[in-house]
């Protein structure tokens, strides 16, 4: 179902409206799930940028939904 009102907006519009986000809260790829969930809880966020622990380069984003799905499906 298409919504005509949404067709005129782009993701860039949303990013420009939001402003430049600061990466105050990140985690490295060897951080624990407990650490990630603690950061998300403490800072009222649902996802974290993940950086490679050796090169400090961006790897991906992990969310509470990713963690939930991993726990449910990894049994």
PyMOL Python script that loads the backbone (N, CA, C, O; Angstrom):
from pymol import cmd

cmd.read_pdbstr("""\
ATOM      1  N   UNK A   1       0.839  -1.182   0.000  1.00  0.00           N
ATOM      2  CA  UNK A   1       0.000   0.000   0.000  1.00  0.00           C
ATOM      3  C   UNK A   1       0.879   1.239   0.000  1.00  0.00           C
ATOM      4  O   UNK A   1       1.705   1.420   0.894  1.00  0.00           O
ATOM      5  N   UNK A   2       0.705   2.079  -0.990  1.00  0.00           N
ATOM      6  CA  UNK A   2       1.484   3.310  -1.079  1.00  0.00           C
ATOM      7  C   UNK A   2       0.729   4.446  -0.419  1.00  0.00           C
ATOM      8  O   UNK A   2      -0.494   4.548  -0.514  1.00  0.00           O
ATOM      9  N   UNK A   3       1.475   5.277   0.237  1.00  0.00           N
ATOM     10  CA  UNK A   3       0.899   6.474   0.832  1.00  0.00           C
ATOM     11  C   UNK A   3       1.462   7.670   0.093  1.00  0.00           C
ATOM     12  O   UNK A   3       2.663   7.933   0.161  1.00  0.00           O
ATOM     13  N   UNK A   4       0.629   8.379  -0.598  1.00  0.00           N
ATOM     14  CA  UNK A   4       1.075   9.488  -1.439  1.00  0.00           C
ATOM     15  C   UNK A   4       1.862  10.518  -0.650  1.00  0.00           C
ATOM     16  O   UNK A   4       2.811  11.097  -1.179  1.00  0.00           O
ATOM     17  N   UNK A   5       1.501  10.758   0.577  1.00  0.00           N
ATOM     18  CA  UNK A   5       2.193  11.762   1.379  1.00  0.00           C
ATOM     19  C   UNK A   5       3.636  11.370   1.653  1.00  0.00           C
ATOM     20  O   UNK A   5       4.493  12.244   1.788  1.00  0.00           O
ATOM     21  N   UNK A   6       3.921  10.082   1.736  1.00  0.00           N
ATOM     22  CA  UNK A   6       5.283   9.634   2.032  1.00  0.00           C
ATOM     23  C   UNK A   6       6.173   9.579   0.801  1.00  0.00           C
ATOM     24  O   UNK A   6       7.397   9.595   0.926  1.00  0.00           O
ATOM     25  N   UNK A   7       5.587   9.514  -0.372  1.00  0.00           N
ATOM     26  CA  UNK A   7       6.363   9.399  -1.601  1.00  0.00           C
ATOM     27  C   UNK A   7       7.210  10.628  -1.878  1.00  0.00           C
ATOM     28  O   UNK A   7       8.229  10.533  -2.563  1.00  0.00           O
ATOM     29  N   UNK A   8       6.808  11.779  -1.358  1.00  0.00           N
ATOM     30  CA  UNK A   8       7.548  13.012  -1.660  1.00  0.00           C
ATOM     31  C   UNK A   8       8.761  13.212  -0.761  1.00  0.00           C
ATOM     32  O   UNK A   8       9.561  14.112  -1.014  1.00  0.00           O
ATOM     33  N   UNK A   9       8.919  12.402   0.277  1.00  0.00           N
ATOM     34  CA  UNK A   9      10.039  12.545   1.203  1.00  0.00           C
ATOM     35  C   UNK A   9      11.122  11.525   0.906  1.00  0.00           C
ATOM     36  O   UNK A   9      10.849  10.414   0.450  1.00  0.00           O
ATOM     37  N   UNK A  10      12.356  11.926   1.175  1.00  0.00           N
ATOM     38  CA  UNK A  10      13.469  10.999   1.019  1.00  0.00           C
ATOM     39  C   UNK A  10      14.117  10.749   2.381  1.00  0.00           C
ATOM     40  O   UNK A  10      13.881  11.488   3.337  1.00  0.00           O
ATOM     41  N   UNK A  11      14.918   9.721   2.453  1.00  0.00           N
ATOM     42  CA  UNK A  11      15.655   9.444   3.688  1.00  0.00           C
ATOM     43  C   UNK A  11      16.604  10.605   3.973  1.00  0.00           C
ATOM     44  O   UNK A  11      16.810  10.970   5.131  1.00  0.00           O
ATOM     45  N   UNK A  12      17.182  11.186   2.922  1.00  0.00           N
ATOM     46  CA  UNK A  12      18.060  12.350   3.116  1.00  0.00           C
ATOM     47  C   UNK A  12      17.315  13.491   3.805  1.00  0.00           C
ATOM     48  O   UNK A  12      17.890  14.180   4.647  1.00  0.00           O
ATOM     49  N   UNK A  13      16.058  13.700   3.463  1.00  0.00           N
ATOM     50  CA  UNK A  13      15.256  14.730   4.130  1.00  0.00           C
ATOM     51  C   UNK A  13      15.218  14.482   5.637  1.00  0.00           C
ATOM     52  O   UNK A  13      15.368  15.405   6.438  1.00  0.00           O
ATOM     53  N   UNK A  14      15.016  13.228   6.001  1.00  0.00           N
ATOM     54  CA  UNK A  14      14.948  12.875   7.425  1.00  0.00           C
ATOM     55  C   UNK A  14      16.295  13.120   8.088  1.00  0.00           C
ATOM     56  O   UNK A  14      16.354  13.695   9.175  1.00  0.00           O
ATOM     57  N   UNK A  15      17.381  12.688   7.445  1.00  0.00           N
ATOM     58  CA  UNK A  15      18.714  12.878   8.017  1.00  0.00           C
ATOM     59  C   UNK A  15      19.052  14.358   8.186  1.00  0.00           C
ATOM     60  O   UNK A  15      19.630  14.750   9.200  1.00  0.00           O
ATOM     61  N   UNK A  16      18.698  15.173   7.207  1.00  0.00           N
ATOM     62  CA  UNK A  16      18.971  16.606   7.307  1.00  0.00           C
ATOM     63  C   UNK A  16      18.131  17.251   8.408  1.00  0.00           C
ATOM     64  O   UNK A  16      18.614  18.137   9.112  1.00  0.00           O
ATOM     65  N   UNK A  17      16.897  16.821   8.561  1.00  0.00           N
ATOM     66  CA  UNK A  17      16.030  17.336   9.619  1.00  0.00           C
ATOM     67  C   UNK A  17      16.591  16.982  10.995  1.00  0.00           C
ATOM     68  O   UNK A  17      16.610  17.812  11.905  1.00  0.00           O
ATOM     69  N   UNK A  18      17.044  15.742  11.129  1.00  0.00           N
ATOM     70  CA  UNK A  18      17.571  15.254  12.401  1.00  0.00           C
ATOM     71  C   UNK A  18      18.867  15.946  12.771  1.00  0.00           C
ATOM     72  O   UNK A  18      19.142  16.153  13.953  1.00  0.00           O
ATOM     73  N   UNK A  19      19.657  16.302  11.795  1.00  0.00           N
ATOM     74  CA  UNK A  19      20.952  16.907  12.061  1.00  0.00           C
ATOM     75  C   UNK A  19      22.041  15.858  12.080  1.00  0.00           C
ATOM     76  O   UNK A  19      21.786  14.673  11.864  1.00  0.00           O
ATOM     77  N   UNK A  20      23.239  16.297  12.335  1.00  0.00           N
ATOM     78  CA  UNK A  20      24.400  15.421  12.310  1.00  0.00           C
ATOM     79  C   UNK A  20      24.503  14.663  13.622  1.00  0.00           C
ATOM     80  O   UNK A  20      24.801  15.258  14.657  1.00  0.00           O
ATOM     81  N   UNK A  21      24.262  13.360  13.595  1.00  0.00           N
ATOM     82  CA  UNK A  21      24.332  12.599  14.845  1.00  0.00           C
ATOM     83  C   UNK A  21      25.770  12.437  15.321  1.00  0.00           C
ATOM     84  O   UNK A  21      26.686  12.304  14.510  1.00  0.00           O
ATOM     85  N   UNK A  22      25.961  12.450  16.596  1.00  0.00           N
ATOM     86  CA  UNK A  22      27.267  12.210  17.187  1.00  0.00           C
ATOM     87  C   UNK A  22      27.311  10.774  17.683  1.00  0.00           C
ATOM     88  O   UNK A  22      26.349  10.284  18.276  1.00  0.00           O
ATOM     89  N   UNK A  23      28.412  10.111  17.442  1.00  0.00           N
ATOM     90  CA  UNK A  23      28.550   8.725  17.863  1.00  0.00           C
ATOM     91  C   UNK A  23      29.115   8.673  19.278  1.00  0.00           C
ATOM     92  O   UNK A  23      30.265   8.286  19.485  1.00  0.00           O
ATOM     93  N   UNK A  24      28.303   9.062  20.237  1.00  0.00           N
ATOM     94  CA  UNK A  24      28.732   9.056  21.630  1.00  0.00           C
ATOM     95  C   UNK A  24      28.794   7.638  22.183  1.00  0.00           C
ATOM     96  O   UNK A  24      29.632   7.337  23.032  1.00  0.00           O
ATOM     97  N   UNK A  25      27.933   6.792  21.716  1.00  0.00           N
ATOM     98  CA  UNK A  25      27.821   5.447  22.268  1.00  0.00           C
ATOM     99  C   UNK A  25      28.075   4.437  21.164  1.00  0.00           C
ATOM    100  O   UNK A  25      27.281   4.296  20.233  1.00  0.00           O
ATOM    101  N   UNK A  26      29.189   3.741  21.281  1.00  0.00           N
ATOM    102  CA  UNK A  26      29.565   2.725  20.316  1.00  0.00           C
ATOM    103  C   UNK A  26      30.067   1.506  21.074  1.00  0.00           C
ATOM    104  O   UNK A  26      30.267   1.552  22.288  1.00  0.00           O
ATOM    105  N   UNK A  27      30.265   0.432  20.354  1.00  0.00           N
ATOM    106  CA  UNK A  27      30.812  -0.778  20.956  1.00  0.00           C
ATOM    107  C   UNK A  27      31.744  -1.423  19.935  1.00  0.00           C
ATOM    108  O   UNK A  27      31.567  -1.248  18.730  1.00  0.00           O
ATOM    109  N   UNK A  28      32.736  -2.168  20.419  1.00  0.00           N
ATOM    110  CA  UNK A  28      33.590  -2.863  19.458  1.00  0.00           C
ATOM    111  C   UNK A  28      33.085  -4.285  19.271  1.00  0.00           C
ATOM    112  O   UNK A  28      32.251  -4.772  20.033  1.00  0.00           O
ATOM    113  N   UNK A  29      33.600  -4.929  18.256  1.00  0.00           N
ATOM    114  CA  UNK A  29      33.074  -6.229  17.845  1.00  0.00           C
ATOM    115  C   UNK A  29      33.358  -7.358  18.832  1.00  0.00           C
ATOM    116  O   UNK A  29      32.801  -8.446  18.683  1.00  0.00           O
ATOM    117  N   UNK A  30      34.190  -7.139  19.817  1.00  0.00           N
ATOM    118  CA  UNK A  30      34.422  -8.159  20.840  1.00  0.00           C
ATOM    119  C   UNK A  30      33.728  -7.809  22.160  1.00  0.00           C
ATOM    120  O   UNK A  30      33.914  -8.496  23.164  1.00  0.00           O
ATOM    121  N   UNK A  31      32.934  -6.744  22.150  1.00  0.00           N
ATOM    122  CA  UNK A  31      32.127  -6.406  23.325  1.00  0.00           C
ATOM    123  C   UNK A  31      31.075  -7.481  23.546  1.00  0.00           C
ATOM    124  O   UNK A  31      30.655  -8.156  22.607  1.00  0.00           O
ATOM    125  N   UNK A  32      30.659  -7.630  24.779  1.00  0.00           N
ATOM    126  CA  UNK A  32      29.658  -8.656  25.075  1.00  0.00           C
ATOM    127  C   UNK A  32      28.252  -8.153  24.792  1.00  0.00           C
ATOM    128  O   UNK A  32      28.003  -6.949  24.737  1.00  0.00           O
ATOM    129  N   UNK A  33      27.348  -9.090  24.615  1.00  0.00           N
ATOM    130  CA  UNK A  33      25.938  -8.743  24.453  1.00  0.00           C
ATOM    131  C   UNK A  33      25.454  -8.004  25.701  1.00  0.00           C
ATOM    132  O   UNK A  33      24.674  -7.056  25.606  1.00  0.00           O
ATOM    133  N   UNK A  34      25.917  -8.439  26.858  1.00  0.00           N
ATOM    134  CA  UNK A  34      25.543  -7.763  28.103  1.00  0.00           C
ATOM    135  C   UNK A  34      25.997  -6.302  28.082  1.00  0.00           C
ATOM    136  O   UNK A  34      25.243  -5.416  28.484  1.00  0.00           O
ATOM    137  N   UNK A  35      27.214  -6.046  27.620  1.00  0.00           N
ATOM    138  CA  UNK A  35      27.712  -4.672  27.520  1.00  0.00           C
ATOM    139  C   UNK A  35      26.855  -3.841  26.568  1.00  0.00           C
ATOM    140  O   UNK A  35      26.496  -2.702  26.868  1.00  0.00           O
ATOM    141  N   UNK A  36      26.533  -4.431  25.413  1.00  0.00           N
ATOM    142  CA  UNK A  36      25.732  -3.717  24.416  1.00  0.00           C
ATOM    143  C   UNK A  36      24.350  -3.372  24.967  1.00  0.00           C
ATOM    144  O   UNK A  36      23.885  -2.240  24.838  1.00  0.00           O
ATOM    145  N   UNK A  37      23.705  -4.352  25.578  1.00  0.00           N
ATOM    146  CA  UNK A  37      22.366  -4.102  26.134  1.00  0.00           C
ATOM    147  C   UNK A  37      22.422  -3.096  27.274  1.00  0.00           C
ATOM    148  O   UNK A  37      21.511  -2.282  27.430  1.00  0.00           O
ATOM    149  N   UNK A  38      23.473  -3.146  28.062  1.00  0.00           N
ATOM    150  CA  UNK A  38      23.627  -2.170  29.147  1.00  0.00           C
ATOM    151  C   UNK A  38      23.758  -0.750  28.614  1.00  0.00           C
ATOM    152  O   UNK A  38      23.135   0.171  29.141  1.00  0.00           O
ATOM    153  N   UNK A  39      24.565  -0.568  27.572  1.00  0.00           N
ATOM    154  CA  UNK A  39      24.700   0.759  26.965  1.00  0.00           C
ATOM    155  C   UNK A  39      23.373   1.251  26.400  1.00  0.00           C
ATOM    156  O   UNK A  39      22.992   2.407  26.582  1.00  0.00           O
ATOM    157  N   UNK A  40      22.680   0.351  25.712  1.00  0.00           N
ATOM    158  CA  UNK A  40      21.392   0.736  25.134  1.00  0.00           C
ATOM    159  C   UNK A  40      20.388   1.106  26.219  1.00  0.00           C
ATOM    160  O   UNK A  40      19.644   2.075  26.072  1.00  0.00           O
ATOM    161  N   UNK A  41      20.363   0.344  27.299  1.00  0.00           N
ATOM    162  CA  UNK A  41      19.453   0.636  28.405  1.00  0.00           C
ATOM    163  C   UNK A  41      19.821   1.964  29.062  1.00  0.00           C
ATOM    164  O   UNK A  41      18.959   2.819  29.265  1.00  0.00           O
ATOM    165  N   UNK A  42      21.079   2.131  29.389  1.00  0.00           N
ATOM    166  CA  UNK A  42      21.525   3.322  30.110  1.00  0.00           C
ATOM    167  C   UNK A  42      21.306   4.608  29.329  1.00  0.00           C
ATOM    168  O   UNK A  42      21.098   5.670  29.917  1.00  0.00           O
ATOM    169  N   UNK A  43      21.354   4.511  27.997  1.00  0.00           N
ATOM    170  CA  UNK A  43      21.265   5.717  27.178  1.00  0.00           C
ATOM    171  C   UNK A  43      19.970   5.788  26.374  1.00  0.00           C
ATOM    172  O   UNK A  43      19.818   6.637  25.496  1.00  0.00           O
ATOM    173  N   UNK A  44      19.041   4.887  26.684  1.00  0.00           N
ATOM    174  CA  UNK A  44      17.715   4.880  26.061  1.00  0.00           C
ATOM    175  C   UNK A  44      17.804   4.896  24.534  1.00  0.00           C
ATOM    176  O   UNK A  44      17.179   5.717  23.864  1.00  0.00           O
ATOM    177  N   UNK A  45      18.606   3.959  24.004  1.00  0.00           N
ATOM    178  CA  UNK A  45      18.762   3.812  22.562  1.00  0.00           C
ATOM    179  C   UNK A  45      18.506   2.356  22.196  1.00  0.00           C
ATOM    180  O   UNK A  45      18.555   1.482  23.062  1.00  0.00           O
ATOM    181  N   UNK A  46      18.237   2.091  20.936  1.00  0.00           N
ATOM    182  CA  UNK A  46      17.917   0.722  20.516  1.00  0.00           C
ATOM    183  C   UNK A  46      18.963   0.116  19.598  1.00  0.00           C
ATOM    184  O   UNK A  46      18.819  -1.030  19.172  1.00  0.00           O
ATOM    185  N   UNK A  47      20.020   0.869  19.283  1.00  0.00           N
ATOM    186  CA  UNK A  47      21.069   0.319  18.430  1.00  0.00           C
ATOM    187  C   UNK A  47      22.395   1.014  18.709  1.00  0.00           C
ATOM    188  O   UNK A  47      22.445   2.118  19.249  1.00  0.00           O
ATOM    189  N   UNK A  48      23.471   0.325  18.320  1.00  0.00           N
ATOM    190  CA  UNK A  48      24.823   0.849  18.521  1.00  0.00           C
ATOM    191  C   UNK A  48      25.661   0.608  17.269  1.00  0.00           C
ATOM    192  O   UNK A  48      25.584  -0.465  16.669  1.00  0.00           O
ATOM    193  N   UNK A  49      26.460   1.597  16.870  1.00  0.00           N
ATOM    194  CA  UNK A  49      27.454   1.345  15.834  1.00  0.00           C
ATOM    195  C   UNK A  49      28.524   0.406  16.392  1.00  0.00           C
ATOM    196  O   UNK A  49      28.928   0.530  17.548  1.00  0.00           O
ATOM    197  N   UNK A  50      28.975  -0.528  15.563  1.00  0.00           N
ATOM    198  CA  UNK A  50      29.991  -1.495  15.977  1.00  0.00           C
ATOM    199  C   UNK A  50      31.270  -1.210  15.188  1.00  0.00           C
ATOM    200  O   UNK A  50      31.246  -1.048  13.969  1.00  0.00           O
ATOM    201  N   UNK A  51      32.393  -1.154  15.921  1.00  0.00           N
ATOM    202  CA  UNK A  51      33.682  -0.900  15.297  1.00  0.00           C
ATOM    203  C   UNK A  51      34.605  -2.091  15.503  1.00  0.00           C
ATOM    204  O   UNK A  51      34.557  -2.753  16.539  1.00  0.00           O
ATOM    205  N   UNK A  52      35.447  -2.357  14.507  1.00  0.00           N
ATOM    206  CA  UNK A  52      36.431  -3.431  14.581  1.00  0.00           C
ATOM    207  C   UNK A  52      37.419  -3.099  15.701  1.00  0.00           C
ATOM    208  O   UNK A  52      37.938  -1.985  15.766  1.00  0.00           O
ATOM    209  N   UNK A  53      37.672  -4.063  16.574  1.00  0.00           N
ATOM    210  CA  UNK A  53      38.521  -3.815  17.737  1.00  0.00           C
ATOM    211  C   UNK A  53      39.982  -3.607  17.360  1.00  0.00           C
ATOM    212  O   UNK A  53      40.736  -3.019  18.135  1.00  0.00           O
ATOM    213  N   UNK A  54      40.393  -4.072  16.201  1.00  0.00           N
ATOM    214  CA  UNK A  54      41.791  -3.898  15.781  1.00  0.00           C
ATOM    215  C   UNK A  54      41.991  -2.639  14.953  1.00  0.00           C
ATOM    216  O   UNK A  54      42.863  -1.823  15.252  1.00  0.00           O
ATOM    217  N   UNK A  55      41.191  -2.485  13.923  1.00  0.00           N
ATOM    218  CA  UNK A  55      41.388  -1.363  12.994  1.00  0.00           C
ATOM    219  C   UNK A  55      40.579  -0.119  13.350  1.00  0.00           C
ATOM    220  O   UNK A  55      40.809   0.954  12.792  1.00  0.00           O
ATOM    221  N   UNK A  56      39.643  -0.261  14.268  1.00  0.00           N
ATOM    222  CA  UNK A  56      38.729   0.821  14.650  1.00  0.00           C
ATOM    223  C   UNK A  56      37.881   1.320  13.480  1.00  0.00           C
ATOM    224  O   UNK A  56      37.390   2.448  13.505  1.00  0.00           O
ATOM    225  N   UNK A  57      37.710   0.484  12.464  1.00  0.00           N
ATOM    226  CA  UNK A  57      36.852   0.851  11.348  1.00  0.00           C
ATOM    227  C   UNK A  57      35.429   0.381  11.622  1.00  0.00           C
ATOM    228  O   UNK A  57      35.202  -0.584  12.352  1.00  0.00           O
ATOM    229  N   UNK A  58      34.487   1.081  11.025  1.00  0.00           N
ATOM    230  CA  UNK A  58      33.076   0.762  11.190  1.00  0.00           C
ATOM    231  C   UNK A  58      32.783  -0.613  10.613  1.00  0.00           C
ATOM    232  O   UNK A  58      33.216  -0.932   9.506  1.00  0.00           O
ATOM    233  N   UNK A  59      32.042  -1.435  11.369  1.00  0.00           N
ATOM    234  CA  UNK A  59      31.674  -2.774  10.927  1.00  0.00           C
ATOM    235  C   UNK A  59      30.204  -2.818  10.526  1.00  0.00           C
ATOM    236  O   UNK A  59      29.875  -3.206   9.405  1.00  0.00           O
ATOM    237  N   UNK A  60      29.322  -2.419  11.440  1.00  0.00           N
ATOM    238  CA  UNK A  60      27.883  -2.520  11.208  1.00  0.00           C
ATOM    239  C   UNK A  60      27.168  -1.848  12.376  1.00  0.00           C
ATOM    240  O   UNK A  60      27.789  -1.174  13.198  1.00  0.00           O
ATOM    241  N   UNK A  61      25.873  -2.041  12.431  1.00  0.00           N
ATOM    242  CA  UNK A  61      25.056  -1.552  13.539  1.00  0.00           C
ATOM    243  C   UNK A  61      24.357  -2.755  14.148  1.00  0.00           C
ATOM    244  O   UNK A  61      23.825  -3.597  13.423  1.00  0.00           O
ATOM    245  N   UNK A  62      24.352  -2.845  15.470  1.00  0.00           N
ATOM    246  CA  UNK A  62      23.647  -3.920  16.159  1.00  0.00           C
ATOM    247  C   UNK A  62      22.489  -3.295  16.939  1.00  0.00           C
ATOM    248  O   UNK A  62      22.640  -2.239  17.552  1.00  0.00           O
ATOM    249  N   UNK A  63      21.353  -3.951  16.908  1.00  0.00           N
ATOM    250  CA  UNK A  63      20.172  -3.427  17.592  1.00  0.00           C
ATOM    251  C   UNK A  63      19.636  -4.441  18.594  1.00  0.00           C
ATOM    252  O   UNK A  63      20.022  -5.610  18.583  1.00  0.00           O
ATOM    253  N   UNK A  64      18.745  -3.980  19.454  1.00  0.00           N
ATOM    254  CA  UNK A  64      18.115  -4.900  20.396  1.00  0.00           C
ATOM    255  C   UNK A  64      17.354  -5.986  19.642  1.00  0.00           C
ATOM    256  O   UNK A  64      17.229  -7.108  20.132  1.00  0.00           O
ATOM    257  N   UNK A  65      16.849  -5.665  18.467  1.00  0.00           N
ATOM    258  CA  UNK A  65      16.114  -6.640  17.668  1.00  0.00           C
ATOM    259  C   UNK A  65      17.053  -7.704  17.103  1.00  0.00           C
ATOM    260  O   UNK A  65      16.695  -8.880  17.035  1.00  0.00           O
ATOM    261  N   UNK A  66      18.256  -7.287  16.698  1.00  0.00           N
ATOM    262  CA  UNK A  66      19.261  -8.251  16.238  1.00  0.00           C
ATOM    263  C   UNK A  66      19.622  -9.211  17.367  1.00  0.00           C
ATOM    264  O   UNK A  66      19.710 -10.421  17.161  1.00  0.00           O
ATOM    265  N   UNK A  67      19.827  -8.665  18.550  1.00  0.00           N
ATOM    266  CA  UNK A  67      20.194  -9.490  19.706  1.00  0.00           C
ATOM    267  C   UNK A  67      19.058 -10.432  20.067  1.00  0.00           C
ATOM    268  O   UNK A  67      19.284 -11.611  20.340  1.00  0.00           O
ATOM    269  N   UNK A  68      17.843  -9.916  20.070  1.00  0.00           N
ATOM    270  CA  UNK A  68      16.681 -10.759  20.355  1.00  0.00           C
ATOM    271  C   UNK A  68      16.599 -11.920  19.384  1.00  0.00           C
ATOM    272  O   UNK A  68      16.444 -13.070  19.795  1.00  0.00           O
ATOM    273  N   UNK A  69      16.703 -11.622  18.089  1.00  0.00           N
ATOM    274  CA  UNK A  69      16.604 -12.660  17.072  1.00  0.00           C
ATOM    275  C   UNK A  69      17.731 -13.680  17.205  1.00  0.00           C
ATOM    276  O   UNK A  69      17.504 -14.880  17.044  1.00  0.00           O
ATOM    277  N   UNK A  70      18.923 -13.220  17.492  1.00  0.00           N
ATOM    278  CA  UNK A  70      20.067 -14.134  17.647  1.00  0.00           C
ATOM    279  C   UNK A  70      19.830 -15.090  18.811  1.00  0.00           C
ATOM    280  O   UNK A  70      20.060 -16.293  18.689  1.00  0.00           O
ATOM    281  N   UNK A  71      19.367 -14.552  19.942  1.00  0.00           N
ATOM    282  CA  UNK A  71      19.129 -15.385  21.115  1.00  0.00           C
ATOM    283  C   UNK A  71      18.013 -16.398  20.849  1.00  0.00           C
ATOM    284  O   UNK A  71      18.132 -17.566  21.218  1.00  0.00           O
ATOM    285  N   UNK A  72      16.950 -15.957  20.221  1.00  0.00           N
ATOM    286  CA  UNK A  72      15.822 -16.855  19.952  1.00  0.00           C
ATOM    287  C   UNK A  72      16.211 -17.957  18.978  1.00  0.00           C
ATOM    288  O   UNK A  72      15.837 -19.113  19.176  1.00  0.00           O
ATOM    289  N   UNK A  73      16.955 -17.619  17.932  1.00  0.00           N
ATOM    290  CA  UNK A  73      17.232 -18.583  16.866  1.00  0.00           C
ATOM    291  C   UNK A  73      18.536 -19.353  17.025  1.00  0.00           C
ATOM    292  O   UNK A  73      18.810 -20.256  16.235  1.00  0.00           O
ATOM    293  N   UNK A  74      19.340 -19.022  18.019  1.00  0.00           N
ATOM    294  CA  UNK A  74      20.628 -19.698  18.154  1.00  0.00           C
ATOM    295  C   UNK A  74      20.570 -20.923  19.062  1.00  0.00           C
ATOM    296  O   UNK A  74      21.593 -21.566  19.298  1.00  0.00           O
ATOM    297  N   UNK A  75      19.396 -21.248  19.567  1.00  0.00           N
ATOM    298  CA  UNK A  75      19.281 -22.393  20.492  1.00  0.00           C
ATOM    299  C   UNK A  75      19.366 -23.697  19.772  1.00  0.00           C
ATOM    300  O   UNK A  75      19.288 -24.754  20.397  1.00  0.00           O
TER     301      UNK A  75
END
""", "prot")
cmd.dss("prot")
cmd.show_as("cartoon", "prot")
cmd.util.cbc("prot")
cmd.orient("prot")
